[in-house]
Amino acid sequence: MSATGARDGLRLAFVGGLSEKKLLQKLAPLTLLPHVAAIDVYRRAPFAPPAKVRHVALSPLGRSVSPAGELEKCARLLAAGGRYDAVIGCFQILHGLWAHLAGKLWRAPVIQLVITDVAWNLRRPLARWPMLAADACGVRGEGAAEALRRLGFAGPLAVIHNPMAIPARPAGSGDKANDILAVGDFAAEKDYPWMLAVLSALAARGVAFTATLCGRFPAEFRRAVAAGLGDRVSFPGHLRGPELERAYARSRVLLMTSHTEGLPMAAVEAMAAGLAVAVTAAGELPWLVRDGRDGRIAPHGDTTAMADALEALLTTPGLARDMGESGRRRIEALAPLFTTEAVADAWRRLFAGVGLEDGAARFDNGR
């Protein structure tokens, strides 16, 4: 890197495959830092990059075929790695692995964003290795930070939230035409098959309810839901923006059956919208949700306990409303942690921890 490039500020590589919404949430705090000059994003799908950000475009084959795209992404990163002051990997398989290889090849600090449960990474060598070998880690909460410290990770750690603006307090009770809401595409960690078992158990008890599952679901799963629950459950598809806000506004309870999570923004958004929540103890959910106050936490896989929680929320007069209001106050109290400025400060601490306090640090050290 030239002296001029170093004085201009830090140049970062960001490797990830997040949804566009979450990607922009991750990038926004980085773009606020005055000593960050440029961020190259290695992602298969194109997107509209904000200021300071450039999408490293892949070939048509790389964009359309996942394995080819991952290999091309890695090759492009390794070829260009010498221009970066730091490499950021978001989710350790495979993005964190590519970031790790580029950092080692070009002797650049690697910051890994651990966006899921630390224990999930530990069970997978291709995730464990990049996480524990990182120069610094950004995590979703203090639970993950403590877990990494117990494992002997000695590098800098910071909680990197997805910034969000807390929506205005809902006016009145609104039309709660839907009882149970789930938000998120069909994925193994969400354990929707167990959710179907929970909803089936609830129906077997004679509890009347409607449920809306927002996201992309395979036809086979939709057929299984229809066969067991008839028209109780609707699938509106992947919702975003105002459509998702309306789904929150018309629902009473958010249901999450995940066996692993980081800090799921669906829970934060639902609580901000005044929904009670019925969740597992995955990831940072026990920190976010105060059991018995903002909703209920049930052990993953305990169908009876989760059905009990839902039955109480749906049949006890005023309970879902009161817990939803408590959850709303909880998010209002936590709101300062989710500002873009607060997350930018966390990034600043991580960069300082790896010796990149300003844009000249790498050049001054002979890089």
N, C-alpha and C positions, 0 to 999 in steps of 0.2 A: 504494500500500500504506500502511496506517495505521502509526503508530508502534507500536501494540500488536502488529500482525501482524509487524513487523520484529523486535521484541524476542522474540516467540515463537520465532523461528528461521526458517531458510530454507524457502521453498516452491518445490518443483521440479516441472517437467513432464518426464515420461519417455515418449518416443515409440518404440515398438518392436513387433515382431511375433514375438518369440521363442517357442519352446515354453514351456509353463508352468514346466517344470523349470528351464530356463535363465533365464527371466525372474525367478523367485524367487531364483535364485543371484545375479543381477545386483542385485536390490533389497536383499537381506539386509544387505550392508555399509553401504549408504546409510542404512538404518533404524537402524544402530548409532550413527551420529553424533549426539551430543546437540544440535548446532546445526541439524540438519535436522528441521523441524517436520512437514512434510507432503509427500507425493509423489503427484501425479496421473499415472496411467498411461493413455496413449492407445494402446489396443490393440483390435483388432476383437473378438476372442473374450473373453468374460467369464472371470474366474478368481477364486479365493479370495484376496483381498489380505491381507497381514500388517498388523501395527500400523503406523500412520503412512501407509499407502498407500490410495488410492482409485482404483477403476477408473472411468474416464469412459465410461459406457455409450453405445453407439450404437443407432440405430434397428434394427428387425428387418431392414430392407433392407440397412443398412450391415453388419450381422453376417453376412448370408448371401451378399452379392454383393461380391466384392473391390474392383472399381473404385469402386463407390458408397461402400463403407466407407472407402477411403482418402481420397476427397474429403470425406466427412463428418468424418473424423478431423482432416483439415487445417483445415476450417472451424471446428470446435469449438476447436481449439488456437489459431487466430488470434483468435477471439472472446474467449478467456479469457486470452490471453498476458500481459495486464497484471498479473495477480496473482502471476506467478512471478519469483523471483530468478534462476533459471537454467533453461535448456531443454536437455535431454539427448536426442540422437538416437542410436539404436542401429541400425546398418547404414544406409548412406547413401542407398540407393534403397528406398523413398521416405521412410523415417522421418527420415533425416538432412536431407533436403530440407525437409520440413515444419518440423523444428526450426529450421533455418536461417532460413526465412521468418518464423517467429514471433519469433525473436530479433532479427532486423533490424527488424521492425515495432514491437516494444515495447522495443527497446534493452536487451535482457537478454543476458547472456553465454550463449554456446552451446558446449556440450561434446559433441563427437562421439565415439562409441565405434566405433572402426575394428575390427570383429570379423573381417574377412577380410584377405587380402593387400593391401597398399598398391598394388601394381601392378595388381590387379584394379580398384580404384577409379579409378586413373589412366586406364584405357582407356575409362571411361564418364563422360561429362561431368556427368551428373546425380549421380554419386557423387564425382567429383573436386572439383567446385565446393564442396559443403558441407564436405568434409574439409579442403581447404586454406584455406577462409575461416573455419574454426572459431576460437573464442577459446582453446580447449584441446582436446586429444585424449586419450582413453584407448585404449591399444593392447593387443594380446595378447602382446607380447614386445619385447625389445630390438631385434630385427631390424626390426620395423615402425617403432620409434622412430628408428632410424638412417636408415631410408629416408625418413621425413618430414623429418628434419633436412637430408638431402642435397637435398631438394626446396625447401629454404628456409623450411620451417615454423618460425616463431620463438616460437610460443605454448607454454604449459606442456604437458608430456607426462608420462604415468604409465602403467605397466603395470597393467591391470585384469584380474586373473584371475577365472575363475569359482571361487568358494570351494568346497572339497570336503573332507570328512573322509577321510583315508586309511584304507581298510578294514584290518581285522586281517590279519596274515599268514596265508595259506591253510594249513590243517593237512594235511600230507602231500601227495602228488602228485595225489590225487583221481582221478576217472574221466574221463580225457581222451577221451571218445567222439567228439569233433569235432576235426578238424584245423585248419581255417581259419575264422575268424570275421570278418564285416564288420558294422559298426554304422552305421546312418544311412539315412534315407529316400532314395529315388531322386531325384537332383538333378544338374544339369549339372556342378556343380563336383566332384562325387564321381566322375564318369566311370565309372559302372558298365559301360557297353559295353566299355571297355578292360579292366575287371576280368574280364569274360566272356572276352575274348581271351586274357588271362593264364592263366585257369583252363583254357581249352581247350588252350593250349600245354603246360601242365603235364600234362594228361591224355594228350596226344599223345606225351609222353615215356615214358608207362607208369607214372607216379607214381600210386600209390593214395592217394586222399584223400577226405575229406568236407568240405563247406563249409556254413556257415550264414550266411545274409544276413538280418540283423535290420533291419526297417524296412518302409516302405510302398513297394511296387513295382508298376508297371503290369502288366497282364495280358500285354501284348505282350512285355515283357522276360522275364517268368517263362516264357512259352512258348518263347522263344529259348534260355533256359538249359536247359530240359527237353529241347529238340530236340538240343542239342549235348552235354550232360553227363548226361542221364538223371536218375537218382535220387541222384547225388553231392551235389546242392545242395538244401537245404531253405530254406523261407521261413516262419519262425514269426510274421511280422508285427512290429509295433512293440512292442518290449519295454521295460519300465521296472521300476525297483525290484528286488525279489528275483528276478524272472524274468530280467532282464538280468544280474544278479550270477551266477545259475546258468549262463547262457550263457558268461560269461567263465570260470567255474570249470571247465567241461567242455571248453574249447578250448585249443589249443596255440599258435596264431599269430593275431595280428590283422593283417588285410590292409587297407590303405588305398591307393586309386588316385587320389586327388584331384589336380586340377591347380591348385587354389587352396584355401587354408585360412587360418585365423588360428592358434589353438592348439587343435586338436581335443581335446575332453575325452574322446572315445572312446579316444584313444591314451593319455591320462593314466590313465584308469580301467583299461584293459587291462594296462598296465605295472604298476599297483598290484596287479592280480590275479595277476601273475606270468606274463603271456603275453609271448613274444617278438613283435616287430612287424616287418612288412615294409611300408614306407611310401615315399612320394615325398618330395622335398625341398620340399614346399609350405609356405609360411608359416613358423611357428616350429618345425616338426618337426625340422630339423637341429640346433636347440638342445636340444630335448627328448630326441631319440633319438641315442645315441652309436653311429654306424655301426660294425658289427662287434663291439659289446659288448652292446647292448640289443636288437639286431635288425639289419636291413639297410635301407639307403636306396637306392632305384633311381630313375633319371631318369624323369620322367613320359613315358609313351608308348613306353618301351624295353621291349617285351614280353619279349625274351630275358633282359634283366638282372633283371626282376622274377620271371620264372619260375625263373631260376637261384637267386635268393634263397630262394624258396619250396621248391625242390627240396632245397637244402642244409639248410634248417631241418627239413624233414619226413623226410629220409633219413639225416642224419648223427646217429648215436646220441648222445643227451645234449645236442645243440647248442641245440635250442629250450628245453629245461629250463634250461640254464646262462644263456642270454641272457635268458630270462624272469626268472630270479633276479637278474641284474644290473640289469634294468629295474626290478624291485621296489626294489632298494637305491637306484636313482636317484631314484625317486619319494619314498622315505623321506627322502632328503637334501633334496629340494625342498619337502617338506611345509610348512615354515614360510611359504613364499610363497603357499600356497593357503588359509591360514586366513582366516576372515571378518574378523578383526581386522587382519590385514596388508592386505587389500584396502580396508578402511575407511580405513586410514592413507593409502593411495594416493589415495583420493577426497579426503581432507582436504587433501592437497598440491595437487590440482587446483583445489579451491575457493579455497585461499589464492592460487594463481597468477592467478586471475581476480578477486581482491579480495573474496572472500566467506569470510573467515576465520571469521566468526560471523554469527548471524542478524540483527545490526543493520547490517551493512556496507552493504547497499543503501539503507536509510533514511538512514544517516549521510551518504551521498554524494548525497542529494537526490532519490533515486528514490522 
